[in-house]
Amino acid sequence: MRNSAPKSILITGASSGIGEALAHLYAQPGVTLFLSGRNRERLETTAQACRESGAFVQPEVIDVADRDAMARWITAADDAAPLDLVIANAGIASNTSHQAESAEKIRDIFAINLAGVLNTAEPAVERMLSRKKGQVALMSSLSAFRGMPSAPAYAASKAAVKSYGDGLRGALRGDGIKVSVICPGFVTSRITKTNRFPMPFLMDADKAAQIIKRGLHREKGLIAFPLPTYLIIKAIAALPMALGDRLLGGAPRKE
């Protein structure tokens, strides 16, 4: 089944990376974009570029970890233009310089990557349920398929998002709301910019956004890419634990 083109779209983490690329891709006349980010300057740059493409844009500087603020923002956005598509994209990674993730960093990762997704999806779904229509996309990662020694908290947060999205898709079956989980590999962004190790099949953010948009249009439950990385991580996840740990033990740590 193919989805009709969304006219009212909300994207978190739209000031850089995949979120920014998605905002640019969806921006066109007749489309309303509600965009959030934590950096005002970068967010306004994205918003202005989208306006130049003909979209009506309402940017909001907000922390996705703030549950009440997110609920107010999403409710106000839905009141202004009933949301067709909500993309919970905001996320952070660990920058550990070959050291273990600090306790503070671990909690920040879960606050943004997991709680931030819940704070985006829950109020959006509540509104969509009232009209039996809408689509929600949750940003996970290929690291969700297997815990990574290079970034255990990041992988765990993304695994939780994937599991939540899979369950939510089933829970909302029959309610007219479609749920997609997005699992990218390495994509050019402010997160991967700090990596000082080879990143197999590194993909440009614009190309990643095109894959995501196409998958959402087709209402795919799982949008995982690039295919070679997806197949590799699935194969490692299927191995006996000891062998998988040995293979991943030499993986480079994030910097």
Stockholm file with secondary structure:
# STOCKHOLM 1.0

chainA/1-255         MRNSAPKSILITGASSGIGEALAHLYAQPGVTLFLSGRNRERLETTAQACRESGAFVQPEVIDVADRDAMARWITAADDAAPLDLVIANAGIASNTSHQAESAEKIRDIFAINLAGVLNTAEPAVERMLSRKKGQVALMSSLSAFRGMPSAPAYAASKAAVKSYGDGLRGALRGDGIKVSVICPGFVTSRITKTNRFPMPFLMDADKAAQIIKRGLHREKGLIAFPLPTYLIIKAIAALPMALGDRLLGGAPRKE
#=GR chainA/1-255 SS CCCCCCSEEEESSTTSHHHHHHHHHHCCTTCEEEEEESCHHHHHHHHHHHHHTTCEEEEEECCTTCHHHHHHHHHHHHHHSCCSEEEECCCCCCCCTTSCCCHHHHHHHHIIIIIHHHHHHHHHHHHHHHHTCEEEEEECCGGGGSCCTTCHHHHHHHHHHHHHHHHHHHHTTTTTEEEEEEEECSBSSTTGGGCCSCCTTCBCHHHHHHHHHHHHHTTCSEEEECHHHHHHHHHHHHSCHHHHHHHHTTCCCCC
#=GC SS_cons         CCCCCCSEEEESSTTSHHHHHHHHHHCCTTCEEEEEESCHHHHHHHHHHHHHTTCEEEEEECCTTCHHHHHHHHHHHHHHSCCSEEEECCCCCCCCTTSCCCHHHHHHHHIIIIIHHHHHHHHHHHHHHHHTCEEEEEECCGGGGSCCTTCHHHHHHHHHHHHHHHHHHHHTTTTTEEEEEEEECSBSSTTGGGCCSCCTTCBCHHHHHHHHHHHHHTTCSEEEECHHHHHHHHHHHHSCHHHHHHHHTTCCCCC
//
